Amino acid sequence: DIVWAETRISKQWRLRQFPRHELLGARCLESNDFEPAWRNILKGEEVPWINHHRMMGLVVFPAVGYVALASEAIRQITGLTACTLEQVMLMEALVRDENDIEIMTTLRKLTMNATMDSDWYEFTVCSYNGQGWTKHCSGKAMGGTDQPLPTNTISEPFTRQISSYRWYRRCEKKGLEYGSLFEGLQDITASPLTNAARGRVEDDRESHDSYYAIHPTIVDQCLQVMLVASDKGVSHYPDKAGMPLYIDRVYLAPGSSSMLVEATTTDPAKESQAETLR
């Protein structure tokens, strides 16, 4: 008789539930369900849309890429396509050169007390450059949400109409050199009196090889509406482009192929000045 003795790691590899994801990679078989980890070698030709996100001439891994990494990791662990992220810290930028980049994404189950686990995970995203590891992003994530969702209320188009082509050319002057895959914001309007704007984005789901609740290029276009709102749609060409440093809370779930996006922004410095005047 032949005795078949298969290791846990071999069995997990043979019966793995999820294929390799173009961004997250594949689950590290040595990890457990309490502290799961994924490893990926990020190749420019496999994830070409990243090359369309340039700042000051450099290909920079977008902030929405970290949101996608965390949400896909949560989906594979919980089975939920909706995900909530909190206290997302964006640290050192991940700049892609001609070399492949090794990325590690890890989750760690948070505890409520000595005997009970929380629904939340702590996540980190790191890269290895051949000499050492760099932490790029950390935060908390959970499947679904623990708070009521806001109502979907979108205002009528604002009075200031903005050409998509002209707005993206303004972005170039700021150093935000979006490629065609990021230049998808349409029907842009802004309020001339308040820092508010809206636009429309289109998500062509059939064009993506790997699963995304919402593709990172589409999420980025949603964030672009905030840039329009921040200057009422009238850019004064600042010398440098800005990068997100902190996201307090974001809820991500599959949506329709066409979405209306509205954003309002505030200037903490101006709010502080107004409070002082009172």
Disulfide bonds with the S-S distance in Angstrom:
none
